[in-house]
Amino acid sequence: MCHGGAIFPGVVNPVTNHSIVVGKKITGFTTKGEEEQGVLETIRGWDRMTVEEAAAKAGGEYVGPPGPWDSFTQTDGRVVTGANPASARDTAVAAVKAFDGLENHRDEKTGSER
């Protein structure tokens, strides 16, 4: 949700040793929204990436909402993301739907359920 996608470069799949969003489409707060809020320079001053930049660094594809404040969610496999606070409900519904569709079985390499 929102700025949470900025952590994806550091969320690593232990089986592949790559980010969980490699090759996935994700969304999150837009750079345009950062500009409109007047915080983009603050983010740059903290030497932090925008969600769009984090997606690219992690090997994912950023998909933005029609407008920075529109409710928008993106589901790609088990990765469910939302663009902004207005997306909270739709993202929660999408997450439940994505996980309801999974069959529980064990990953042979890690032994964990997926």
C-alpha positions as CSV (number, residue, x, y, z in Angstrom):
1,M,0.0,0.0,0.0
2,C,1.1,3.5,-0.8
3,H,4.8,3.9,0.1
4,G,5.2,0.2,1.2
5,G,6.4,-0.8,-2.2
6,A,9.6,1.1,-1.7
7,I,10.8,-1.8,0.5
8,F,10.7,-4.4,-2.4
9,P,14.4,-4.2,-3.3
10,G,15.1,-5.6,0.1
11,V,12.4,-8.3,0.2
12,V,14.2,-11.3,-1.1
13,N,12.9,-14.7,-2.1
14,P,15.2,-17.1,-0.3
15,V,14.9,-19.7,-3.1
16,T,15.9,-17.3,-5.9
17,N,17.9,-14.8,-3.9
18,H,16.1,-12.1,-5.9
19,S,13.4,-9.6,-4.9
20,I,9.9,-11.0,-4.7
21,V,8.8,-8.5,-7.4
22,V,11.3,-9.5,-10.2
23,G,9.1,-9.7,-13.3
24,K,6.0,-8.6,-11.4
25,K,3.7,-5.6,-12.0
26,I,3.3,-3.5,-8.8
27,T,1.8,-0.1,-7.9
28,G,2.3,2.3,-5.1
29,F,2.3,6.0,-4.4
30,T,3.2,8.0,-7.5
31,T,6.1,10.3,-8.1
32,K,3.5,12.8,-9.3
33,G,1.8,12.6,-5.9
34,E,5.1,13.2,-4.2
35,E,5.6,16.3,-6.3
36,E,2.0,17.5,-5.6
37,Q,2.5,17.1,-1.9
38,G,5.8,19.0,-2.0
39,V,7.8,16.1,-0.5
40,L,9.8,14.8,-3.5
41,E,12.8,16.9,-2.6
42,T,12.6,15.7,1.0
43,I,12.7,12.1,-0.2
44,R,15.7,12.9,-2.4
45,G,17.4,14.6,0.6
46,W,17.0,11.4,2.6
47,D,18.6,9.6,-0.3
48,R,15.5,7.4,-0.7
49,M,13.8,6.1,-3.8
50,T,10.3,6.7,-4.9
51,V,8.1,3.6,-5.3
52,E,8.5,3.8,-9.1
53,E,12.3,3.8,-8.7
54,A,12.2,1.0,-6.2
55,A,10.1,-1.1,-8.5
56,A,12.6,-0.7,-11.3
57,K,15.6,-1.4,-9.0
58,A,13.9,-4.6,-7.8
59,G,13.2,-5.8,-11.3
60,G,9.5,-5.1,-11.2
61,E,7.3,-3.0,-13.5
62,Y,5.6,0.0,-11.9
63,V,2.0,0.5,-13.0
64,G,0.5,3.8,-12.0
65,P,-3.1,4.7,-11.3
66,P,-5.0,7.0,-13.7
67,G,-4.4,9.9,-11.3
68,P,-2.2,10.1,-8.1
69,W,-5.3,10.1,-5.8
70,D,-7.4,7.5,-7.6
71,S,-8.1,4.1,-6.0
72,F,-6.0,1.6,-7.8
73,T,-4.7,-1.9,-7.0
74,Q,-2.4,-4.3,-8.9
75,T,-2.3,-8.0,-8.4
76,D,0.4,-10.2,-9.9
77,G,0.4,-13.7,-8.5
78,R,0.7,-13.4,-4.7
79,V,2.0,-9.8,-4.9
80,V,-0.9,-7.4,-4.2
81,T,-0.2,-3.7,-4.1
82,G,-2.3,-0.5,-3.7
83,A,-1.4,3.0,-5.0
84,N,-2.5,5.2,-2.1
85,P,-4.7,5.4,1.0
86,A,-7.8,5.6,-1.2
87,S,-6.9,2.2,-2.4
88,A,-6.9,0.5,1.0
89,R,-10.3,-1.2,0.8
90,D,-9.8,-2.3,-2.9
91,T,-6.3,-3.6,-2.1
92,A,-7.6,-5.6,0.9
93,V,-10.3,-7.2,-1.2
94,A,-7.8,-8.0,-3.9
95,A,-5.4,-9.6,-1.4
96,V,-8.2,-11.8,0.0
97,K,-9.2,-12.8,-3.5
98,A,-5.6,-13.6,-4.5
99,F,-5.0,-15.7,-1.4
100,D,-8.3,-17.5,-1.5
101,G,-7.3,-18.7,-4.9
102,L,-4.1,-20.4,-3.7
103,E,-3.9,-24.1,-3.1
104,N,-1.9,-25.0,-0.1
105,H,1.0,-27.2,-0.9
106,R,4.6,-27.4,0.2
107,D,7.4,-25.9,-1.8
108,E,9.9,-28.8,-2.4
109,K,12.9,-26.5,-2.1
110,T,12.0,-24.6,1.1
111,G,9.5,-26.9,2.8
112,S,7.2,-23.9,3.4
113,E,3.6,-23.7,2.4
114,R,2.8,-21.5,-0.6
